[in-house]
Amino acid sequence: MVTESGDDPAAGRAWPPHLERRRWPREPAPQKEHRADVPPALVPLRFSTHDLPPNEQFRSWRSHMAPLVDVHLPDRKSEEDGFLAEQTGWQLGDILIVQQRAQACSYIRDQAMLRSSPIDHWNVGVLRSGRTWTEANRHVTETGPGEIFFRSLGYPYRGRMTDSAAVLVFLPYELLTRDAPLLQNAHNIALSGSLAELLVSYINGLEANLGNLTVEEVPRIVRTIGDMVVACAASSASSDRGQEQTNMGLMERAHRYIHLNLHSDNLTPDVMCRALGISRTRLYQLFETSGGVFNYIRRRRLLQAYADLTNPTDNRPISEIAEAAGFDVAANFTRAFNHEFGLSPREVRKTIATEHPAMPPTRAMQRFGTTIGDWLTRAR
């Protein structure tokens, strides 16, 4: 509190003789300038079950989440009881931040989903309320209010949560490719220590300003979050998690090699084996759950082609994009692309001038509109 004289309330009391009293100029704190003619850098994406009939609420939530996890109601709860959930998504360049409130449910991301899903992001989450229990590789991580977890969406997990609120941050694999082996060692752990506390504070401050960010600030924020996540994972991960983690590290090295050489004509199993120092048998074992190494490479190239086709600044002919994806015959590219996404390359390109470009269909029921998978695809 400040008095009319400009002094603080202690002015009437004796000032300690050993301290020099000074009058500092009181200037208002600088405020970010808001101009009515400048659109916001971030436009939120919204999902909510609140306006639906109770018996449709959980089905809507399940459809929305289907590309990420398969969700189920707790025992002794029926769809007729209703299910309140809402998400607000913010796309910061390659990163997606989701503010979420949802009632209790269980969730699973299994091997079948991994084979059919293009989502292989890193996921960091800060719990505001409620609790979660997540199991991966026979290791259970419990997270409570104020705590932060880390997961790789490239591997299966399952768990359950109580009624809760959380802030979720999704970072695409490519953003942190260089640190993938280190990050994989932190799969499904609760981040801890002073660095984790700093990351929570940063996410808290960022959340409070999501609606005020400028376009110029977004790239710096993306870099900062990525650096902080890597630092937290490095300090929190156990140094010895057995042969299982060694295998995961090898898988991440293989993924990284594919990402860095995605458009190379020499991206073959033999070349990969020499680069990774493993046998063909070992390589095929690593990609068995992904439908094989050829299938994984083909899907990653098609995903890159989709990103190129929906990029309004990429004016290359479709035939050139097809060639970059490893298809010498345009008809073969169109057939493979349509099988993967349910849309032809030409149909996808036609949508780039519209406000909401077409997204690859997911296993979610289209009755309820876009899904979190669509949000993640748009943020890549």
N, C-alpha and C positions, 0 to 999 in steps of 0.2 A: 504494500500500500504506500502511496506517495501523498504527502501533504501538499496544501496549496502553495507553500513556500518553496517547494521543489526538493525539500529534504526528506529523509526517511523518518519513520516514527521514532527512531532513537535520538532524534535531534535534541530532545529536551533532557536527555541523560548525558552524563559526563563522558566525553570521548576518551578512550585510553590514551594516556600521555605519550606512550612509546610508538603510537601509530600516527602517521601523518594523514590528516583528513583532506580529501580532495573532492571537488565537485566535478563529476564526469558529465560531459554533454549527453543529454538524453535525446537520442534520435530514434524515430520509429524503425522497427525491424523491416528490412526490405521485403516487399511482397512481390511474388511473381506476377508479371503483367498479364492480364487476360484481355484479349481483343475479341470483340463479337464477330469480326469478319474472318477469324482464323479458326478452322475446324479443329477439334481435338485430335491429338496424334493417335489416340487409342479409342476405338469404338467397341464397347463391351458386347460380348455374345451372351445370351441369356437362355436359361432353361429352368422351368419350374413345373411342378405338379399341382400347385396350389389351386389353379383354376379348373382342374379336371374333376369329374365325378370320382368319389372315393374308390370305386371298384376299378377305375382305369389308372389310378395314380402309380401303383407299383409296376404295372406293365409298361407304362411310359418311362419310368426310371430304368427299368431293366433294358428296354430298347436303347435308351440314350447311352447307357454304359456298356452295351454289348461288345463294341470293338475293343474295349479295354479289359473288362472283367465280366464274368457271369455272376449276377447277384441273386440271392435267395432270401426270402423272409425268414425270421427266426421261427423256431418251433412254436406251435400253438398260436401263430398269428396268420390271419387270412387276408387275401387281397381285398376282401370286402371291408376290412377295417380301415382302409386308406393308407397312404404312404406319402408323407410330406417331404419333399426334397427340392433343392434349388441349387443352381450353379451360375456363376457369372465368370465368363472367360475373357481374358485379356491377352492379345497376341503382341508380344514385344519382339519383333523380328522373328527369329527362329524359336523363341521361347514362348510357351503358353503358361499363363498363371491362372489358376482356377480357385475362386472363392466358393466353398461348398458347405451346405448344411443339409443333413440327411438323417433320417431315422435309422434305427438299428437294422442291420442286415449282415449277411455273410457274403463273401466274394471269392472267386477263384479265377486264376489265369492259368489254364492248363496247356499241355503240349499241343493238343489239337488246335487251340486258339493261336498258339505261336506259329504253327505251320500256315495258317490262313490269314494272319494279321501282318500288315506292314509296319506296325508300331513296335519300335525297339528303343524307345526313349529311356533316359534316366529320369527318375521320379523322386523329388524331394518334397516332403510334406511337413507342415507345422500344424499340430493339433491345437485348436483353441479351446475345445471342450470335448468331453467324452473320452473313450479309450478304444484302442485297437490292438488286436493280437494277430500277427501275421507269421505264417510258417513257410519257410523255404529251405529245402535240403535238410529237413528234420531239425531246423533251428527256428525257434519261436522268438519274435521280437515284440515286446509290449511297449506301446507309446501312450503317454498321457498328456494332459494339458500343458502347453508350453514346451513340449519336447518335439524333436525333429527326427524324421526317419529318412532313409535312403534306400532306393530299390533300383534294380535293372529290370526293365520290362522285356528284356530279351530272354528271360528265364521264368519258369513257372513259379507261382506261389499261391497260397490260399489263406484266408483269415476271416475275422469277423470284427464288427465294430458296434458300439452302443450308439445311441443318439449322439450326434457329434457335429462340430463345426471345424473346418480346417482350411488352410491355404495350401494348395498343391502347385508345385512348379515342375513342368515337364521340359526337359532339354533333349533335343534330338541327338542320336548317337554321333552323327557327323560332327557336331559342335565340339565334342570332347574326345574325338577319336584318338588323339595322341596319348591321352591318359586312360584309355579304356581298360588295360590290364589292372591298373591301380584301382580304378573305380569298381571293377567287378569284385575285387576282394572285399569291398564294403557292401555288397548286395545284402539287402534286408538287415540292416543294423540301425540302431538308434545312434545318431551322431551325438557326440558329447565333447566336453572340454570348452575352453575359452573361445576357440575358433567357431564352434557350433553356436555358442551364445551370440557371437558377433553376426553370424549368418541369420539367426532368428531375428536379431535387432534390425538387420538390413531389410529382411523380408517384411517385417512390421512397418518400417518406414516407407518402403516401396508401396505396400498395399494402401497406405494412407494417401499416396499421391498418384495413384494409377490414372485418375481422371485428369491430372494436370501436366502430364509429361509432354515434352516437345519431341518432334521427330529427331532432332539432333541428339537428344539425350539417350534415345533407345539403344544405339549400338554400344555405348559405354556401359550402360546397365547390363546388357547381355554379357559383355566381357567380364564385368565385375562378378556377376552371379556365377558364371562358369569357373572363374578362378577361385572363388570362395568355396564352391562345392568341392572342387578337387582338393583344396587344402584341408577341408573338414574330413573328407573321406580318407585322405592319407594319414591324418592324425588319429582317426577313430577306428580304422580297420585293424583287425587282429593280424599279427605278422605270420601266424601259422594256423591255417585252417585246413590242412591236410591235402591229400591228393585230389580231392574234389575241386578245391580252389585252383590247383595247378591246371586241371583240365579246363576250368572256366577261363583261366588266363590264356591258355592256348587257343580256345575258341575266340576270345576277344582279339588275339593277334591275327587269327584268320579273317575275322570280320574286318579288322582295320586294313589288312592287306587288300581285301576285295574293294573296300571303299576308296582306297588310294589309287587303285589300278582298274577302276570300274570300266573305263572305256578303252583299255589296252587290248590289242589283238592277242597278246601273249598271256591273257588271264586264263590259264589252263590248270588242271589238277597237277600235272608234272611240274610246272613252274612254281605253283604254290607250295608243293612238297619240298622243293629245293630251298625256297625262300624261308619256309617255316622249320625246316630240318626234321620233317616227319615223313612217314611212309604213306603211300596211297591208301592203304587199309585204314590207317589212323585218321587220315583226312576224311574218308567216307564215313567213319564212325562219328566224327564230330558233327557232320551235317545230316546224319540219318534222320533226326527229328524234324529237320527243315525240308525234307523231301529230296535230299541230295545236294551236293555242292553246285551242280549245274542249275538246278531249280532255284537255289538261293541267289546265284549270280543273275539269272534271268529275271527274277522278281525285282531285285535291286535296280537293274537296268530299266525295267518297265516303270518303276516308281520314279526314277530320274526323268524318264521320258514324259511321264505325267506332269511332273513339276515344270519341265521345259515348256510343255504345251499350254499350261495355265499361267505362264509368265508373260505378261503383256509386253515386256520389252524384248522378248525372244521372237524374232520374225523369221527364223529359219523355216524352210519348207519341211513339211512332215516327213518327206523322204530322207532329208538330211538328219532329222532327229531319230528316225528309224535306223539309219546306218550307224549313228553314234551308239544306239542301244544294241548293236550287234546283229541287226537284221538287214541282209542284202536285198531281200525281196519285200516290197512294201506290203503285199497281200499277207505275208506271214506275220509282219508286225501288227497289222490291223487285227488279224485273227487272235493273236496272243494278247494284245492290248484289250480287246473287247472281252475276252475270256477272263482276264484279271480284274477289270473294273466295271464291266457291264455297259461300257460306252465305247464308241469308236473314237480314234484320235481326232477325226474331223469334228465330231459332236462336242468333244471337250474344248477344242480350240475355239469353236463358235461362241462359247460361254464367257470368254475372258473379258469381253466388253461389258458384260452385265454386272450388276452390283454384287451378286453372289454367284461365283463360278461353281460349276457342277463339281461335286465331290464323288470319289469312288464309292459305290454302294457298299455297305457292310452287312453283317448278319443281322443287324437291328431291323425291326419292322419299320418300313418307311412311313407307315401311317402317322407316326409321331414326329416326323420331320428329321432335322439334322441331329447328329450324335456327337459325343465327345471325340469320336474317331475323326469326324469331319473337321472339328476344331484343330486337332493335332495335325492333320494332313495340310490344312491351310497355313499352319504356322511354320512348316518346314521350309 
